[in-house]
Amino acid sequence: MYTIGVLSLQGAVSEHINQINQLGAKGIQIKHPEQLSEIDGLIIPGGESTAIKKLIDRYGFLTPIREFSKANKPIFGTCAGMVLLAKNLLDSEDSHLMLMDITVKRNAFGRQKESFETSLHVYGLENEIPAVFIRAPIIIEAGEDVEILAKIDSHIVAAKQDHLLVTSFHPELTEDSSLLQLFLEMIATSKKLTV
């Protein structure tokens, strides 16, 4: 059984934990950096990216998360998590973890009232999945090693780079667990590589 941690500083934590447990993995809340040694994969949930960034700094998570990534342990960033993982942010020098070779535009679809749900084809998944967008970012530029998984119109809303997975939307707010299953497969691959 894999253990997946959800960074529990702010945002949609319980929804992720519930979905992890429903798939038969073990979901735990990560509130202290030393807990990263106990997990096989990390989810950085949606929420308010600026608030999560400040809490990452305040509680000493910045270097431990970068070390976690350097060890090729999978990280899944949803919405605000995508913003935090990006190497670059449009119109801002405030990029944070700087782990994934993407440039992200925050709140690309507008404010809270412009939130929406749609069906989305994700590369590698058999069926379309429901996708909930809430003040969602988009990827406006991706490095050559980044695999584009989904777009809305011309906007990139899901991508993967090695052990890093990001979505603009909130898969934990739907009954569909396809993306979490993909993340579990990434964890399985990473475990084989480190054996």
Secondary structure, 3 states (H helix, E strand, C coil): CCEEEEECCCCCHHHHHHHHHHCCCEEEEECCHHHHHHCCEEEECCCCHHHHHHHHHHCCCHHHHHHHHHCCCCEEEECHHHHHHEEEECCECCCCCCCEEEEEECCCCCCHHHCEEEEECCCCCCCCEEEEECCCCEEEEECCCCEEEEEECCEEEEEEECCEEEECCCHHHCCCCHHHHHHHHHHHHHHHHHC
